């Protein structure tokens, strides 16, 4: 989002305003009360080929995340950042998107594995959606993907991007990838838009 604002806005491309939580904020959120250790311990003993157990463990972790309150500082920063979005009001809809990141992993793509929530309005709903995005790092597909590629769960963090919602009757929106998300082939640009 920041790269698009910096490079495309001067060319006249309209980029929806917004902000993103940081990977550090995500890690701090999980480290409070030892939730990250609890998650790691549970996943270390998981056989992802056991689909029933994978579904049970994933659902349990996501519930833990949803039940964990944001730290007061993060909650305040989210509220303050929302007010920096031009024209944002109490009923202004936003998109809450996910971006999973890991250090030094050129062979792995997390694109499309986590959730996006559209038309979210109201501060409390936006905070719930951010937490749902955090929790989606532990959906069944994402857990299995990391295990099959020997990527430690602790090495992956998540950023939640919050952008003003673009309505379909006033413009178009979509996602652009600089690789094929299925094969990892890098010599193409792949665009989904509506």
Beta strands, then each sheet from edge to edge (+ up, - down):
strand 1: 18-20
strand 2: 94-102
strand 3: 117-120
strand 4: 156-164
strand 5: 174-177
strand 6: 190-193
sheet 1: 1+ 4- 2+ 3-
sheet 2: 5+ 6-
end
